[in-house]
Amino acid sequence: MKRSTLTLAAIVLALAAAGSAHARKDDIDIARLGGSLDQLANDPSLGRYAQAEQARARDAINRLAQAGSRERPHALYLAERRVDLAKTAAQLQDAQVKLTQLDREHDQILLDNSRRDAELARRELERQRLQYQLAQEEAARLQAQGQEYSQAADQARAEAERAKKLAAAQSKVARAAKRQAELAAQAAKAMRSQMSEGEQPAEAAPDASKKHP
């Protein structure tokens, strides 16, 4: 009887020890998974992402803590997968947010470049407009100057023509005067000749009187 009692007590103690060891192993797994999930939740970069996955992982850890010995392996597997999924989902969402931010920054850079190119194009267009305006003003000035030169040339040609006509008239008058002077000289010469011829008989008359008193 004593031997049976001792055997039963040994079995109970063995089962208790095995249960205690199993419980300690359960506590280690739960602590490990819970710590990993807490680390994810407290991460300043990833903690705010995958909230639904983190909640499911937390529920899986709680079910693991409540699972019996037969259900424990499956519950442990599910809890580990849920924790891994929460980490992966958080990392994926963080990568998506960073990618979206990079896309926005890229779009902003493109927008800034477009604005800068547009500003450069506007300045170049303004420069060309001013250059065209100056060219028009210069062309107008040269045209006006050309008109002034043309008018001055026309005036000079008119004055030259008038001077030519005046010179021609003066030359004609001079030729007429010269001709008149020549005619006057010829007339004076002829008159002197006539006067000389008229004086010669008057001087011969006294000789005749001397011959015929």
LOMIDO-524604 format. One line per 10 residues: their letters; for each residue x, y, z of N, C-alpha, C, O. Coordinates in steps of 0.2 Angstrom, whole numbers, plus 5000, padded with zeros to 4 digits. Layout:
BEGIN
A) X,Y,Z,X,Y,Z,X,Y,Z,X,Y,Z ~ ... $
% end
This chain:
BEGIN
MKRSTLTLAA) 5004,4994,5000,5000,5000,5000,5004,5006,5000,5003,5011,4996 ~ 5009,5006,5004,5014,5012,5004,5018,5013,4998,5019,5018,4995 ~ 5019,5007,4995,5023,5007,4988,5018,5010,4983,5021,5014,4979 ~ 5012,5009,4983,5008,5012,4978,5007,5019,4979,5006,5023,4974 ~ 5006,5021,4985,5006,5028,4987,5012,5032,4985,5011,5037,4982 ~ 5017,5029,4986,5024,5032,4984,5024,5033,4976,5026,5038,4974 ~ 5022,5028,4973,5022,5028,4965,5018,5033,4963,5019,5037,4958 ~ 5012,5033,4966,5007,5038,4963,5009,5045,4965,5008,5050,4961 ~ 5012,5046,4970,5015,5053,4972,5021,5055,4967,5021,5061,4965 ~ 5025,5050,4965,5030,5051,4961,5028,5053,4954,5030,5058,4950 $
IVLALAAAGS) 5022,5050,4952,5019,5051,4945,5016,5058,4946,5017,5062,4941 ~ 5013,5060,4951,5010,5067,4952,5016,5072,4951,5015,5077,4948 ~ 5021,5071,4955,5027,5076,4955,5030,5076,4948,5031,5082,4946 ~ 5030,5071,4945,5033,5071,4938,5029,5075,4933,5031,5079,4929 ~ 5022,5073,4934,5018,5077,4930,5018,5085,4931,5017,5089,4927 ~ 5018,5086,4938,5019,5093,4940,5025,5096,4937,5025,5102,4935 ~ 5030,5093,4938,5037,5095,4935,5036,5097,4927,5038,5102,4925 ~ 5033,5092,4924,5033,5092,4917,5028,5098,4915,5029,5102,4910 ~ 5023,5099,4919,5018,5104,4918,5021,5111,4919,5020,5116,4916 ~ 5026,5111,4924,5029,5117,4926,5034,5119,4921,5034,5125,4919 $
AHARKDDIDI) 5038,5114,4918,5042,5115,4913,5039,5118,4906,5041,5122,4903 ~ 5033,5115,4905,5029,5117,4899,5026,5124,4900,5026,5128,4895 ~ 5024,5125,4906,5022,5132,4907,5027,5137,4907,5026,5142,4904 ~ 5034,5135,4909,5039,5140,4908,5041,5141,4901,5042,5146,4899 ~ 5040,5135,4897,5041,5136,4890,5036,5141,4886,5037,5145,4882 ~ 5030,5139,4889,5024,5144,4886,5026,5151,4888,5025,5155,4884 ~ 5028,5152,4894,5029,5159,4896,5035,5162,4892,5035,5168,4890 ~ 5040,5158,4890,5046,5161,4886,5043,5163,4879,5045,5168,4876 ~ 5039,5158,4876,5037,5160,4869,5032,5166,4869,5032,5170,4865 ~ 5028,5166,4874,5023,5172,4875,5027,5178,4876,5025,5183,4873 $
ARLGGSLDQL) 5032,5178,4880,5036,5184,4882,5040,5186,4876,5040,5192,4874 ~ 5043,5181,4872,5046,5182,4866,5042,5186,4861,5044,5191,4858 ~ 5036,5183,4859,5032,5186,4854,5029,5192,4856,5028,5197,4853 ~ 5027,5193,4863,5024,5199,4865,5030,5204,4865,5028,5210,4864 ~ 5036,5203,4867,5041,5208,4867,5043,5210,4860,5044,5216,4858 ~ 5043,5205,4855,5044,5207,4848,5038,5212,4845,5039,5216,4842 ~ 5032,5210,4848,5026,5214,4845,5026,5221,4849,5025,5226,4846 ~ 5029,5221,4855,5029,5228,4859,5035,5232,4856,5034,5238,4855 ~ 5040,5229,4853,5046,5232,4850,5043,5236,4844,5045,5241,4842 ~ 5039,5232,4840,5036,5235,4834,5031,5241,4835,5032,5246,4832 $
ANDPSLGRYA) 5027,5240,4841,5022,5245,4842,5026,5251,4845,5023,5257,4844 ~ 5032,5250,4848,5035,5256,4851,5040,5259,4846,5044,5264,4847 ~ 5041,5256,4840,5046,5259,4835,5043,5266,4833,5038,5266,4830 ~ 5048,5271,4833,5045,5277,4831,5044,5278,4823,5040,5282,4821 ~ 5047,5274,4819,5045,5274,4812,5040,5269,4810,5036,5271,4806 ~ 5040,5263,4813,5035,5258,4811,5029,5257,4815,5024,5254,4813 ~ 5029,5259,4821,5024,5258,4826,5017,5260,4824,5012,5257,4826 ~ 5017,5266,4820,5010,5268,4818,5007,5265,4812,5001,5266,4810 ~ 5011,5260,4809,5008,5257,4804,5005,5250,4806,5007,5247,4811 ~ 5001,5247,4801,4999,5240,4802,4995,5239,4809,4997,5234,4812 $
QAEQARARDA) 4991,5244,4810,4988,5243,4817,4983,5237,4817,4983,5234,4822 ~ 4980,5236,4812,4975,5230,4812,4979,5223,4812,4977,5219,4816 ~ 4985,5223,4809,4989,5217,4809,4992,5216,4816,4993,5211,4819 ~ 4994,5222,4819,4997,5221,4826,4991,5219,4831,4993,5215,4836 ~ 4985,5221,4830,4980,5219,4834,4978,5211,4833,4977,5208,4838 ~ 4978,5209,4827,4977,5202,4826,4983,5198,4829,4982,5192,4832 ~ 4989,5200,4829,4995,5197,4832,4994,5197,4839,4996,5192,4843 ~ 4992,5202,4842,4991,5202,4849,4985,5197,4851,4986,5194,4857 ~ 4980,5197,4848,4975,5192,4849,4978,5185,4848,4976,5180,4852 ~ 4982,5184,4844,4985,5177,4843,4989,5175,4849,4990,5169,4851 $
INRLAQAGSR) 4993,5180,4851,4997,5179,4857,4993,5177,4863,4994,5173,4867 ~ 4987,5181,4864,4982,5179,4869,4979,5172,4869,4979,5169,4874 ~ 4978,5170,4863,4975,5163,4862,4980,5158,4863,4979,5153,4866 ~ 4987,5160,4862,4992,5155,4863,4993,5154,4871,4994,5149,4874 ~ 4992,5160,4875,4992,5160,4882,4987,5155,4885,4988,5152,4890 ~ 4981,5155,4881,4975,5151,4884,4975,5144,4881,4970,5141,4883 ~ 4979,5143,4876,4979,5136,4873,4981,5131,4877,4985,5132,4882 ~ 4978,5125,4876,4980,5119,4880,4986,5116,4877,4989,5118,4872 ~ 4988,5110,4879,4994,5107,4877,4993,5105,4870,4998,5105,4866 ~ 4987,5102,4868,4986,5099,4861,4986,5105,4856,4988,5104,4851 $
ERPHALYLAE) 4983,5111,4858,4982,5116,4854,4988,5121,4853,4988,5125,4849 ~ 4992,5120,4858,4998,5125,4859,5002,5125,4852,5004,5131,4850 ~ 5004,5120,4849,5009,5120,4843,5006,5124,4838,5009,5129,4835 ~ 4999,5123,4836,4996,5127,4831,4995,5134,4833,4996,5139,4829 ~ 4993,5135,4839,4992,5142,4842,4999,5146,4841,4999,5152,4840 ~ 5005,5142,4843,5011,5146,4843,5013,5147,4836,5016,5153,4834 ~ 5012,5143,4831,5013,5144,4824,5009,5150,4822,5012,5155,4818 ~ 5003,5150,4823,4998,5156,4821,5001,5163,4824,5001,5168,4821 ~ 5003,5162,4831,5005,5169,4834,5012,5171,4831,5013,5177,4830 ~ 5016,5166,4829,5023,5168,4826,5021,5171,4819,5024,5176,4818 $
RRVDLAKTAA) 5017,5168,4815,5015,5171,4809,5012,5178,4809,5013,5182,4805 ~ 5008,5178,4814,5004,5185,4815,5009,5190,4817,5009,5196,4814 ~ 5014,5189,4821,5019,5194,4823,5023,5196,4817,5025,5201,4815 ~ 5025,5190,4813,5029,5192,4807,5025,5196,4802,5028,5200,4799 ~ 5019,5194,4801,5015,5198,4796,5014,5205,4798,5014,5209,4794 ~ 5013,5206,4805,5013,5213,4807,5019,5217,4806,5019,5223,4804 ~ 5025,5214,4807,5031,5217,4805,5032,5219,4798,5033,5224,4796 ~ 5030,5214,4794,5031,5214,4787,5026,5220,4784,5028,5224,4780 ~ 5020,5220,4787,5015,5225,4784,5017,5232,4786,5016,5236,4782 ~ 5020,5232,4792,5022,5239,4795,5028,5241,4790,5028,5247,4788 $
QLQDAQVKLT) 5033,5237,4789,5038,5239,4784,5036,5241,4777,5038,5245,4774 ~ 5031,5237,4775,5028,5238,4768,5025,5245,4768,5026,5249,4763 ~ 5021,5246,4773,5017,5253,4773,5022,5258,4774,5021,5264,4771 ~ 5027,5257,4778,5032,5263,4779,5036,5264,4772,5037,5270,4770 ~ 5037,5258,4769,5041,5259,4762,5036,5263,4757,5038,5267,4753 ~ 5029,5261,4757,5025,5264,4753,5024,5272,4754,5024,5276,4750 ~ 5024,5273,4761,5024,5280,4763,5030,5284,4761,5029,5290,4758 ~ 5036,5281,4762,5042,5284,4759,5042,5285,4752,5044,5290,4749 ~ 5040,5280,4748,5039,5280,4741,5035,5286,4739,5036,5289,4734 ~ 5029,5286,4742,5024,5292,4740,5027,5298,4742,5027,5303,4738 $
QLDREHDQIL) 5031,5299,4747,5034,5305,4749,5040,5307,4744,5040,5312,4741 ~ 5043,5302,4742,5048,5303,4736,5045,5305,4730,5048,5309,4726 ~ 5039,5302,4728,5036,5303,4722,5034,5311,4723,5034,5314,4718 ~ 5031,5313,4729,5029,5320,4729,5035,5324,4729,5034,5330,4726 ~ 5040,5322,4732,5046,5327,4731,5049,5327,4724,5051,5332,4722 ~ 5048,5321,4721,5050,5321,4713,5045,5326,4709,5048,5329,4705 ~ 5039,5325,4711,5034,5329,4707,5035,5337,4709,5035,5341,4705 ~ 5037,5338,4715,5038,5345,4717,5045,5348,4714,5045,5353,4712 ~ 5050,5343,4713,5056,5345,4709,5054,5346,4702,5056,5351,4699 ~ 5050,5342,4699,5048,5343,4692,5044,5350,4692,5045,5353,4687 $
LDNSRRDAEL) 5040,5351,4696,5036,5357,4696,5040,5363,4697,5039,5368,4693 ~ 5045,5363,4702,5050,5368,4703,5054,5369,4696,5055,5375,4694 ~ 5056,5364,4693,5060,5364,4687,5056,5367,4681,5058,5372,4678 ~ 5049,5365,4681,5045,5368,4676,5044,5375,4677,5044,5379,4673 ~ 5043,5377,4684,5042,5384,4685,5048,5388,4684,5048,5394,4681 ~ 5054,5385,4685,5060,5389,4684,5061,5389,4676,5063,5395,4674 ~ 5059,5384,4672,5060,5384,4665,5055,5389,4662,5057,5393,4658 ~ 5049,5389,4665,5044,5394,4663,5046,5401,4664,5045,5406,4660 ~ 5049,5402,4670,5052,5409,4672,5058,5411,4667,5058,5417,4665 ~ 5062,5406,4666,5068,5408,4661,5065,5409,4654,5067,5414,4651 $
ARRELERQRL) 5060,5405,4652,5057,5406,4646,5053,5413,4645,5054,5417,4640 ~ 5050,5415,4651,5047,5422,4651,5052,5427,4651,5051,5432,4647 ~ 5057,5426,4654,5063,5432,4654,5066,5432,4647,5067,5437,4645 ~ 5067,5426,4644,5070,5426,4637,5065,5429,4633,5067,5433,4628 ~ 5058,5428,4633,5053,5431,4629,5053,5439,4630,5053,5442,4625 ~ 5054,5441,4636,5054,5448,4638,5060,5451,4635,5060,5457,4632 ~ 5066,5448,4635,5072,5450,4633,5071,5451,4625,5073,5456,4622 ~ 5069,5446,4622,5068,5446,4615,5063,5452,4613,5063,5455,4608 ~ 5057,5452,4617,5053,5458,4615,5056,5465,4616,5055,5469,4611 ~ 5060,5466,4621,5063,5472,4622,5068,5473,4616,5069,5479,4613 $
QYQLAQEEAA) 5072,5468,4614,5076,5468,4609,5073,5470,4602,5075,5474,4598 ~ 5067,5467,4601,5063,5468,4595,5061,5475,4595,5061,5479,4590 ~ 5058,5478,4601,5056,5485,4602,5062,5489,4600,5061,5494,4597 ~ 5068,5488,4603,5074,5492,4602,5075,5492,4594,5077,5497,4591 ~ 5075,5486,4591,5076,5486,4584,5071,5490,4580,5073,5493,4575 ~ 5065,5490,4582,5060,5494,4578,5061,5501,4579,5061,5505,4574 ~ 5063,5503,4585,5064,5510,4587,5071,5512,4582,5071,5518,4580 ~ 5076,5508,4582,5082,5509,4578,5080,5510,4571,5082,5514,4567 ~ 5076,5505,4569,5074,5505,4561,5070,5512,4560,5071,5515,4555 ~ 5065,5514,4565,5061,5520,4564,5066,5526,4564,5065,5530,4560 $
RLQAQGQEYS) 5071,5526,4568,5076,5531,4568,5080,5532,4562,5081,5537,4559 ~ 5082,5526,4560,5086,5526,4553,5081,5528,4547,5084,5531,4543 ~ 5075,5526,4548,5071,5528,4542,5069,5535,4542,5069,5538,4537 ~ 5068,5538,4548,5067,5545,4549,5074,5549,4547,5074,5554,4543 ~ 5080,5546,4549,5086,5549,4547,5087,5549,4539,5089,5553,4536 ~ 5085,5543,4537,5085,5542,4529,5081,5547,4526,5082,5550,4520 ~ 5075,5548,4529,5070,5553,4525,5073,5560,4526,5073,5564,4521 ~ 5076,5561,4532,5080,5568,4532,5085,5568,4527,5086,5574,4524 ~ 5089,5563,4527,5095,5563,4522,5092,5564,4515,5095,5567,4510 ~ 5087,5560,4513,5084,5560,4507,5081,5567,4505,5082,5570,4500 $
QAADQARAEA) 5078,5570,4510,5075,5577,4509,5081,5582,4508,5081,5587,4504 ~ 5086,5581,4512,5092,5585,4512,5095,5584,4505,5097,5589,4502 ~ 5096,5578,4502,5098,5577,4496,5094,5580,4490,5096,5583,4486 ~ 5087,5579,4491,5083,5582,4486,5084,5590,4487,5084,5593,4481 ~ 5084,5593,4493,5085,5600,4493,5092,5602,4490,5092,5607,4486 ~ 5097,5598,4491,5104,5600,4488,5103,5599,4481,5106,5603,4477 ~ 5100,5594,4478,5099,5593,4471,5095,5599,4468,5097,5602,4463 ~ 5090,5601,4472,5086,5607,4469,5090,5613,4469,5090,5617,4465 ~ 5094,5614,4475,5099,5620,4475,5104,5620,4469,5106,5625,4466 ~ 5107,5614,4468,5112,5613,4463,5108,5615,4456,5111,5618,4452 $
ERAKKLAAAQ) 5102,5612,4455,5099,5614,4449,5098,5621,4448,5099,5624,4443 ~ 5095,5624,4454,5094,5632,4453,5101,5635,4452,5101,5640,4448 ~ 5106,5633,4455,5113,5636,4454,5115,5635,4447,5118,5640,4444 ~ 5114,5629,4444,5116,5628,4437,5112,5632,4433,5114,5635,4428 ~ 5105,5633,4434,5101,5637,4430,5103,5644,4430,5104,5648,4426 ~ 5105,5646,4437,5107,5653,4438,5114,5654,4434,5115,5660,4431 ~ 5118,5649,4435,5125,5650,4431,5124,5650,4424,5127,5654,4420 ~ 5119,5646,4421,5118,5646,4414,5115,5653,4412,5117,5656,4407 ~ 5110,5656,4416,5107,5662,4415,5113,5668,4415,5113,5672,4410 ~ 5117,5667,4420,5122,5672,4421,5127,5672,4415,5129,5677,4412 $
SKVARAAKRQ) 5128,5666,4413,5133,5665,4407,5130,5667,4401,5133,5670,4396 ~ 5123,5666,4400,5120,5669,4394,5120,5677,4394,5121,5680,4389 ~ 5118,5679,4400,5119,5687,4401,5126,5689,4399,5126,5694,4396 ~ 5130,5686,4402,5137,5688,4401,5139,5687,4393,5142,5692,4390 ~ 5137,5682,4390,5138,5682,4383,5134,5687,4379,5137,5690,4374 ~ 5128,5689,4381,5124,5694,4378,5128,5701,4379,5128,5705,4375 ~ 5130,5702,4385,5133,5708,4387,5140,5709,4383,5142,5714,4380 ~ 5143,5703,4382,5149,5703,4378,5148,5704,4371,5151,5708,4368 ~ 5142,5701,4369,5140,5702,4362,5138,5710,4361,5140,5713,4356 ~ 5135,5712,4366,5133,5719,4365,5139,5724,4365,5139,5729,4362 $
AELAAQAAKA) 5144,5722,4370,5150,5726,4370,5154,5726,4363,5156,5731,4361 ~ 5154,5719,4361,5157,5719,4354,5154,5723,4349,5157,5726,4345 ~ 5147,5723,4349,5143,5727,4344,5144,5734,4345,5145,5738,4340 ~ 5144,5736,4352,5145,5743,4353,5152,5745,4351,5153,5751,4349 ~ 5157,5741,4352,5164,5742,4350,5164,5743,4342,5167,5747,4340 ~ 5161,5738,4339,5161,5739,4332,5157,5745,4329,5160,5748,4325 ~ 5152,5746,4333,5148,5753,4331,5152,5759,4332,5153,5763,4328 ~ 5156,5759,4338,5160,5765,4339,5166,5765,4334,5168,5771,4332 ~ 5169,5759,4332,5174,5759,4328,5171,5762,4321,5175,5766,4317 ~ 5166,5759,4319,5163,5762,4313,5161,5769,4313,5162,5773,4308 $
MRSQMSEGEQ) 5159,5771,4318,5157,5779,4319,5164,5783,4319,5164,5788,4316 ~ 5169,5780,4322,5175,5784,4322,5178,5784,4315,5181,5789,4312 ~ 5177,5778,4311,5179,5778,4304,5175,5783,4300,5178,5786,4296 ~ 5169,5783,4301,5165,5788,4297,5167,5795,4299,5167,5799,4294 ~ 5168,5796,4305,5170,5803,4307,5177,5805,4304,5178,5810,4302 ~ 5181,5800,4304,5188,5801,4301,5187,5802,4293,5190,5807,4291 ~ 5183,5799,4290,5182,5800,4283,5179,5807,4282,5180,5810,4277 ~ 5174,5809,4286,5171,5815,4285,5175,5821,4286,5174,5826,4284 ~ 5180,5821,4290,5185,5826,4292,5190,5827,4286,5192,5833,4286 ~ 5192,5822,4283,5197,5823,4277,5195,5828,4272,5199,5832,4271 $
PAEAAPDASK) 5189,5829,4269,5187,5834,4264,5187,5841,4266,5189,5846,4263 ~ 5186,5842,4272,5186,5849,4275,5192,5851,4276,5193,5858,4276 ~ 5198,5847,4277,5204,5850,4277,5207,5852,4270,5212,5856,4270 ~ 5205,5849,4265,5207,5850,4258,5204,5856,4255,5207,5859,4250 ~ 5199,5859,4258,5196,5865,4255,5200,5871,4255,5200,5875,4250 ~ 5204,5872,4260,5208,5878,4260,5213,5878,4254,5215,5883,4251 ~ 5216,5872,4252,5221,5872,4247,5217,5874,4240,5221,5877,4236 ~ 5211,5872,4239,5208,5874,4233,5207,5881,4233,5207,5884,4227 ~ 5206,5885,4238,5205,5892,4238,5211,5895,4237,5211,5901,4234 ~ 5216,5892,4239,5223,5895,4238,5224,5895,4231,5227,5900,4228 $
KHP) 5222,5889,4227,5224,5889,4220,5219,5894,4216,5221,5896,4211 ~ 5213,5894,4219,5208,5899,4215,5206,5904,4220,5201,5903,4223 ~ 5209,5910,4220,5207,5915,4225,5200,5918,4223,5198,5923,4227 $
% end
